[in-house]
Amino acid sequence: MQKKLIAVAIAGLAAAPAFAVDTSVTLYGLLDAGYSWRGDSYDPTKSNRQGFDSGQLNGTRLGVRGVEQITPGLKGKFQIEAGVMEDTGSSQHPNNVWGRQSWVGLDFGAAEVRLGRQYTPQFNMYAAYIDPFGLGGVAQTNNVFTHIVGRADNAAYLTTPFFGDMFAVEAMYTKSMAGDETIANAGNKRYYSIAPKLKLGNSVFIMANYSDAKVKGDAASDQSWDIGGSVDFGAAKIAAAYAQPKYGTKLDANGNKIKYNRFFVGATVPMGNFALLASYTYSKDKNDLNEKAQQGGLGGTYSLSSRTTLYGIYGQINTSDEVKGGYEVGDATHGGFGYRKGAQFGVRHTF
């Protein structure tokens, strides 16, 4: 009987596909916490804020990701990621268990398609390639580049590898940017974004992005053009960007779309385990409203090991008198609480 069972098992293995199934599932996480100070509130009666906060330079998280080699040219992938408030142990997204990311996809080699809640190509552009602070800390670029969209629900996302080691593209589309789809998508915000990328060797990188968001039934949409790039000189990496957001949902006194010109320049200077970070961000409206905002940021990171990093960051926003709010020193997890100056010191650990 035992010999018959062994024979059946061997026959089953012989009938299996010729390729080997390679599957991996990884549990990973990041914890970030430290001291935070904020001052210079838009409200002159409001005192300074200070405390020990979670997720300053990077959002604290716990995630699971996996990949399966289905055939030699096809992989199945998934990722779910929850945001955690390390200082209290509570969820960063109380209504979304996996509020940071939640998607499943197929990688065909020449292109990868993902479905679910995920980062936009516009966010990836600044976080991964442009901002020295990675869109985190009180000097993050999106404190002034307020048009940057972080994540989208119900999204179809496409990304490609660099063809010829030079050109790639990211794109996203969703009919409901935040929340569940409704019947006939009534009131839902449709959003799409496309971002071509170009790299020349290992030192020059250029990326552009066009985004458009429109609530069904509205007459106009919110749009933005972004282009940026970086040059790595070895001793320093210099990045710059220009953006022009147009808000069809916000009109001036003459009924025209409110538009902005926005500029950014930043630098990363590595010095062994230490890295110096600096940036300058500027925004001005094109509607003669005299709405100006500029932010200077300075910081540094020190790697104690491959997984543990210390950091210190200072950010300051100056605005024209016509600006009554909207530009504040937020970080990777928190808004700016209405303040224009901030300093943070903390530790980040990955696993």
C-alpha positions in Angstrom: 0.0 0.0 0.0 2.8 2.4 0.9 4.6 1.7 -2.4 1.3 2.5 -4.3 1.0 5.9 -2.4 4.6 6.7 -3.3 4.0 5.9 -6.9 0.9 8.1 -7.0 2.9 11.0 -5.4 5.7 10.6 -8.0 3.2 10.5 -10.8 1.5 13.7 -9.5 4.9 15.5 -9.4 5.6 14.4 -13.0 2.3 15.9 -14.1 3.0 19.2 -12.5 4.0 22.3 -14.7 7.5 22.3 -15.9 8.4 25.6 -14.2 9.1 25.9 -10.5 6.7 27.9 -8.3 8.6 30.5 -6.3 6.6 32.3 -3.6 7.7 34.7 -0.9 5.8 36.6 1.7 7.5 39.3 3.8 6.5 40.9 7.0 8.1 44.3 7.3 7.7 47.6 9.3 9.1 51.0 10.2 8.9 52.8 13.5 9.6 56.5 13.7 9.3 58.7 16.8 10.8 61.8 18.4 10.5 65.3 19.8 8.5 67.9 17.9 8.2 71.6 18.3 6.0 74.0 16.3 5.6 77.8 16.6 4.5 81.0 14.8 0.8 80.1 14.4 -1.5 81.9 12.0 -3.6 82.5 15.1 -1.7 85.0 17.3 -3.5 83.9 20.4 -2.3 80.3 20.0 0.8 79.2 22.0 3.6 77.0 20.7 3.1 73.2 20.5 5.6 70.6 21.6 5.5 66.9 22.3 6.7 63.4 21.4 5.2 62.4 18.1 5.0 59.3 15.9 5.8 59.2 12.2 7.7 62.4 11.7 10.2 61.7 8.9 8.4 58.6 7.8 5.0 57.2 8.8 5.2 54.3 11.3 3.8 51.2 9.6 3.4 47.4 9.6 3.0 45.7 6.3 2.9 42.4 4.4 4.0 42.0 0.8 4.3 39.0 -1.4 5.3 37.8 -4.8 4.6 34.5 -6.7 6.3 33.3 -9.8 3.3 32.0 -11.7 5.0 31.4 -15.1 8.5 32.4 -16.3 7.1 35.7 -17.6 4.3 36.4 -15.0 4.3 37.2 -11.3 1.5 37.7 -8.9 2.0 40.5 -6.3 0.3 42.0 -3.3 0.9 44.5 -0.5 -1.1 45.5 2.5 0.2 48.2 4.9 -1.3 49.7 8.0 -0.3 53.0 9.6 0.3 52.9 13.3 0.6 55.8 15.8 3.7 54.6 17.6 3.3 57.0 20.5 -0.1 55.7 21.4 -0.4 52.4 19.7 -3.6 53.4 17.9 -4.3 53.2 14.2 -3.3 56.1 11.9 -6.4 55.4 9.8 -9.2 54.4 12.2 -11.6 53.7 9.4 -9.1 51.9 7.2 -7.3 48.9 8.7 -4.8 48.9 5.8 -5.0 52.6 5.2 -1.5 53.2 3.8 -1.7 50.6 1.0 -3.8 47.7 -0.1 -3.4 46.3 -3.6 -3.0 43.2 -5.7 -1.4 43.0 -9.1 0.3 41.1 -11.9 3.8 41.7 -13.2 4.2 40.9 -16.9 7.9 41.9 -17.0 7.3 44.7 -19.6 4.6 46.2 -17.4 3.1 45.8 -13.9 -0.6 46.4 -13.2 -2.0 46.9 -9.6 -5.5 47.4 -8.3 -6.4 48.9 -5.0 -5.4 51.8 -2.6 -1.9 53.0 -3.5 0.4 56.0 -3.9 -0.1 58.2 -7.0 2.6 58.7 -9.6 2.8 62.4 -8.5 3.5 61.4 -4.9 6.1 58.9 -6.1 7.8 61.5 -8.2 8.5 63.8 -5.2 8.9 61.3 -2.5 11.3 59.0 -4.3 13.2 61.3 -6.7 12.9 65.0 -5.8 12.4 65.9 -2.2 15.6 65.3 0.0 13.2 64.8 3.0 11.1 62.2 1.0 7.9 64.1 1.7 8.4 63.8 5.4 9.4 66.0 8.4 8.6 69.7 8.9 10.5 70.7 5.8 8.7 68.4 3.4 8.0 69.9 -0.1 4.2 69.4 0.1 3.9 72.0 2.9 4.0 74.5 0.0 3.4 72.2 -3.0 -0.1 71.6 -1.5 -1.4 70.2 -4.8 0.5 66.9 -4.4 -2.0 64.0 -4.1 -0.8 61.2 -1.8 -3.0 58.1 -2.4 -6.0 57.1 -4.3 -8.7 54.4 -3.6 -10.1 52.0 -6.1 -7.2 52.8 -8.4 -5.7 51.0 -11.4 -2.0 51.7 -11.5 0.5 50.9 -14.3 4.3 51.0 -14.1 7.0 49.8 -16.4 10.7 49.1 -16.0 13.2 51.4 -17.7 13.2 50.4 -21.4 16.8 50.5 -22.7 17.7 51.5 -19.2 16.4 55.0 -20.1 12.6 55.4 -20.4 9.8 54.3 -18.1 6.3 55.5 -17.3 3.8 55.4 -14.4 0.0 56.0 -14.8 -3.1 55.8 -12.6 -6.9 56.0 -13.1 -9.8 55.7 -10.6 -13.4 56.6 -10.8 -13.6 57.1 -7.0 -10.6 58.8 -5.6 -11.6 58.4 -1.9 -14.1 55.9 -0.6 -16.5 53.4 -2.1 -17.9 53.7 -5.6 -21.6 54.8 -5.6 -24.4 54.0 -8.0 -23.6 55.8 -11.3 -20.6 57.2 -9.5 -22.7 60.1 -8.3 -20.5 62.6 -6.4 -17.4 60.5 -6.8 -14.1 62.1 -7.8 -12.5 60.8 -10.9 -8.8 61.0 -11.0 -6.0 60.2 -13.4 -2.3 60.8 -13.6 0.5 60.0 -16.0 4.2 60.4 -15.4 7.0 59.6 -17.9 10.5 59.1 -16.5 13.9 59.4 -18.1 17.3 58.6 -16.7 20.7 59.0 -18.2 23.2 56.7 -16.6 23.2 56.7 -12.8 23.5 60.4 -12.3 20.7 62.2 -14.2 17.0 61.7 -13.7 14.0 63.6 -15.1 10.3 63.0 -14.4 7.1 64.8 -15.4 3.5 64.4 -14.2 0.1 65.5 -15.3 -2.9 65.0 -13.0 -6.6 65.7 -13.3 -9.3 65.3 -10.7 -13.0 66.0 -11.2 -16.1 65.4 -9.1 -18.9 64.0 -11.2 -21.4 66.7 -11.9 -18.9 69.6 -11.4 -18.2 71.9 -14.4 -14.5 72.0 -14.0 -11.6 69.9 -12.7 -8.4 70.5 -10.7 -5.3 70.0 -12.8 -1.5 70.1 -12.2 1.6 70.0 -14.3 4.8 69.0 -12.6 8.3 68.5 -13.9 11.4 67.8 -11.9 14.8 66.1 -11.9 18.0 65.5 -10.1 21.7 65.3 -10.9 24.0 63.3 -8.7 27.5 64.7 -8.6 28.7 62.2 -6.1 29.7 64.8 -3.5 26.1 66.2 -3.7 22.8 65.4 -5.3 20.9 68.5 -6.5 17.2 68.3 -7.3 14.8 70.9 -8.7 11.1 71.0 -9.8 8.5 73.3 -11.3 4.7 72.9 -10.9 1.6 74.7 -12.1 -1.6 73.6 -10.4 -5.0 75.0 -11.7 -8.0 74.8 -9.5 -11.3 74.7 -11.4 -13.1 74.3 -8.1 -11.6 77.5 -6.8 -12.3 80.8 -8.6 -11.1 84.4 -8.1 -13.4 87.4 -8.0 -13.4 87.5 -11.8 -14.6 83.9 -12.1 -11.2 82.6 -13.3 -9.5 79.4 -12.1 -7.0 80.0 -9.4 -3.5 79.1 -10.7 -0.1 79.0 -9.1 3.5 78.9 -10.1 5.6 76.8 -7.8 9.4 76.2 -7.7 11.6 73.9 -5.7 15.3 73.2 -5.3 17.0 70.8 -2.9 20.2 69.2 -2.1 21.5 66.0 -0.4 25.2 66.0 0.7 26.4 62.6 1.9 29.3 62.5 4.3 29.9 58.9 5.4 27.1 57.9 7.8 25.9 61.5 7.9 23.8 63.2 5.2 23.0 66.9 5.1 19.6 67.8 3.6 18.4 71.2 2.4 15.5 72.6 0.4 13.8 75.8 -0.7 10.2 75.9 -1.9 8.2 78.8 -3.4 4.6 79.4 -4.5 2.8 82.4 -5.9 -0.6 82.7 -7.4 -1.1 83.9 -11.1 -4.4 85.7 -10.4 -2.9 88.9 -8.9 -4.0 87.9 -5.4 -0.5 88.3 -4.0 -0.7 84.9 -2.3 3.0 84.1 -1.7 4.5 81.3 0.4 8.1 80.2 0.7 9.7 77.5 2.9 13.3 76.9 3.8 14.3 73.5 5.2 17.5 72.2 6.7 18.2 68.8 8.3 20.4 65.9 8.7 20.4 62.1 9.1 22.9 59.9 10.8 22.9 56.1 10.2 23.7 54.2 13.3 23.3 51.0 11.3 21.6 49.8 8.1 18.3 49.8 10.0 18.5 52.6 12.6 18.8 56.3 11.7 18.8 59.5 13.8 17.5 62.7 12.3 17.1 66.4 13.0 15.0 68.8 10.8 14.0 72.5 10.8 11.4 74.0 8.6 10.1 77.6 8.3 7.4 79.1 6.1 7.0 82.8 5.3 3.9 84.1 3.7 2.5 87.3 2.4 -0.1 89.1 4.5 -2.9 88.0 2.1 -2.3 84.3 3.1 -4.4 83.5 6.1 -3.7 79.7 6.2 -3.2 76.6 4.2 0.7 76.6 4.3 1.9 75.0 7.5 4.8 72.8 8.7 3.2 69.3 8.5 5.2 66.1 8.5 4.8 62.5 7.2 1.9 61.8 9.6 0.6 65.1 11.0 -0.7 68.3 9.6 1.0 71.5 10.7 -1.6 72.4 13.3 -1.7 75.9 11.8 2.0 76.7 12.5 4.7 78.1 10.2 7.9 77.0 12.0 8.9 73.6 13.3 11.8 71.5 14.5 12.0 67.8 15.0 14.5 65.3 16.4 13.9 61.6 16.3 14.9 58.0 15.5 13.7 55.7 12.7 14.1 51.9 12.8 13.1 49.6 9.9 12.7 45.8 9.9 
